[in-house]
Amino acid sequence: MCYKINVTISEPYNIYDVFVDAHTGEIVNRISRIAHADVTGTANTMYSGINTIKMDSYNGSYRLRETGRPIQTFNMNYGKNYAAATDFTNLTTTWPANNPTLK
């Protein structure tokens, strides 16, 4: 018999289901609840040329976030409200510089 405990860690961010033996207190299993979906791509930057970057595969496109590290790049949409910021997304893993079609 095991107890199932949900554990959230802030740094590095992760969420686990931890199974603890009810009699001995020994950890029997630990399962990550976050599916890491980082992929490697390229970005044509304005200042450093073409560089290799990591990004998150999300809803059929890619966004400038890394699931393995707490790196996230958001579009402030010319505003000052962080809560209104949106993801930069792209249909491919190649990010061109100054592409107006990026959301």
N, C-alpha and C positions, 0 to 999 in steps of 0.2 A: 504494500500500500504506500502511495506517495502523496505528498502535498504538492500542488502546482502553484507557484508564486510568479507573478508578473513583475519583472524588475526593469526599470527605466534608468539609463545612465546618460548623464548630460555630456560628458567629455571623456572619450569620444562617444558621440551620440549612438545609442543602440537601445533596443528593447528585446528582452529575453523572457521566455517561459522557462523557469527553473523548476526541476522536479526533485524534491527532497524526500528521501526515505523516511516514512513516518515513525519508524522504530529507532533507527540509528542516527538520523539527522544528516546522513551523508548525501551529498549532491549526486543524484543518479544520472541526470541529463540536463543539458542546457541547449535550448533551441532559439536562434535569433529570429525575431519576428519581422525584421526588415530585410527585404529582398534587394541586395545591392545590384544595381544595374548600370554601373559605370561602363562607358565605352570610350575608346580613344579616337580622337579626330584631329583636325587641324583648324587653326584660326589664322586668318590674314589680319594681323594687327596693324594699327595705324603707325605705331612707333617702333615695333620690334620685328616687323616682317612676318613670315609664316612660322608658326610655332605649333608643337604638339600640345594638345590639351585633353583633359578628361571631362566628360559630360554625362548627364543622366538620360537614359532612354525612358521616355514618359509619354503615354497615350499616343503612340504611333509617330512621335517626333522626338526631338532632342532639346534639352534645356540646359542652361549654364549653371548646373549644380553638380556637386559630387556627393555621392552617398557614403563613400568611404571616409571622407573628411568633411568638416563643416564649412565647405566653400560654396557660396551661393551668390550669383550675380543677378541683380534685379533691375528692371527699367522703371525709373521714377516718373516717366511720362511727363517730364517738365514740372512736376509738382513737388510738394514738400511733405506730403503725408506718406510715411513709410507703409502704413496699412494698405494704401492704394497701389503700391508697387506691384508690377506684374513680371512674370518670367520672360526672359528672352528665349524664343523657341525657333527651331529650324528643322526642316524636313530631312536634311542630310547631316552627316558628321563634319562637313566642311563649312566653316563660317567665314564668309567673305567680309572684308572691311567696308564699312559704310554702305551696306546693302539696305535700301529702304523697305525691302519686302520682309525683313525679319520683324517678328512681332515682339 
